[in-house]
Each structure stands twice: as structure tokens, then as C-alpha cells.
């Protein structure tokens, strides 16, 4: 298992983010709302992610940065299921994670929630494959 989570996993393309919000799919798993879209990118990694913490809920930058840092760590530890599914089906995913809670959640709970969220995304993708 590879637990690295480097710069290649970071989604930077504004056009891709706009495409996610324009006609992507959405999955909710408290405290996250995940918007995603299957794309073919030139990147080698099976998925790229953006993590967002709203300024309305967390007024100070250090709070938003902590949420993003903890979320990134939870993704790093639980990304293997999603990564193996995407590589086996030869897909690439653009993922936009929005932290929707008003309070900071414990790190252990955050890891479990990310794992459940990734499983929901996998089931959504398999359902879309079966319908098409």
C-alpha cells in the first residue's frame, strides 16, 4: 500500500472545477459534501482533489487550514479503496470536497467518514456504469 499523498493529487484546474459544479455528481456524508466528475486528464494519478472549508463557519484562516490539513491526512490514510477501483476500471476522477460542519470533527471520526464517503462514490460510479 502506498500512503503518499503528494502534489499530483491536488486539483488546480479552474476549468475542471467549473465542470464539476456545472454537471458533476454529488454525494453527502456528514461532515462532507463531495462533488465529483469522471474526466480524462493528463495526470498519472487516478483522482485529484480540492478541499474547501467555508469562511462563514470558520472565520479564522488557522481554523480553515487545520480542517484542510486533517482532511488531507484522512484522505491519505483511506485513499486505497478508491484508488484501486479507479485504476481497475481505468477511470480518472476530479473531486471537490466541501466541509459542511460548523465544528471541527475528531481525526479518527474524520477518517471513518472519508472511508464511507469514498465507498459511496465507488457505488455511485458502479451504478452509473451499469446504467450506461
Long-range contacts (C-beta under 8 A, 24 or more apart in sequence): 1-80, 2-80, 3-76, 3-77, 4-76, 5-72, 5-75, 5-76, 5-79, 8-43, 8-44, 8-45, 8-48, 9-45, 9-47, 9-48, 9-49, 10-48, 10-49, 10-50, 11-48, 11-49, 11-50, 11-94, 11-95, 11-96, 13-41, 16-41, 16-48, 16-94, 17-50, 17-94, 17-96, 19-94, 20-94, 20-95, 20-96, 21-96, 24-94, 24-96, 25-124, 25-128, 27-117, 27-120, 27-121, 27-124, 28-100, 29-113, 29-116, 29-117, 29-120, 30-100, 30-101, 30-113, 31-99, 31-100, 31-101, 31-105, 31-110, 31-113, 32-71, 32-97, 32-98, 32-99, 32-100, 32-113, 32-114, 32-117, 33-97, 33-98, 33-100, 34-95, 34-96, 34-97, 34-98, 34-117, 34-120, 34-121, 35-95, 35-96, 35-98, 36-93, 36-94, 36-95, 36-96, 36-121, 37-93, 37-94, 38-91, 38-92, 38-93, 38-94, 38-125, 39-92, 39-93, 39-94, 40-92, 41-92, 41-94, 43-92, 45-92, 46-82, 46-83, 46-86, 46-87, 46-91, 46-92, 46-93, 47-79, 47-82, 47-83, 47-86, 47-92, 47-93, 47-94, 47-95, 48-92, 48-93, 48-94, 48-95, 49-75, 49-95, 49-96, 49-97, 50-95, 50-96, 50-97, 51-75, 51-97, 51-99, 52-96, 52-97, 52-98, 52-99, 53-99, 54-98, 54-99, 54-100, 57-99, 57-101, 57-102, 63-104, 66-104, 67-99, 67-104, 68-99, 70-104, 70-107, 70-110, 71-97, 71-99, 71-110, 71-114, 73-107, 74-107, 74-110, 74-111, 74-113, 74-114, 75-114, 77-111, 78-111, 78-114, 78-115, 78-118, 79-118, 81-115, 81-118, 81-119, 81-122, 82-118, 82-121, 82-122, 85-122, 85-125, 89-125, 89-129, 91-125, 93-121, 93-125, 95-121
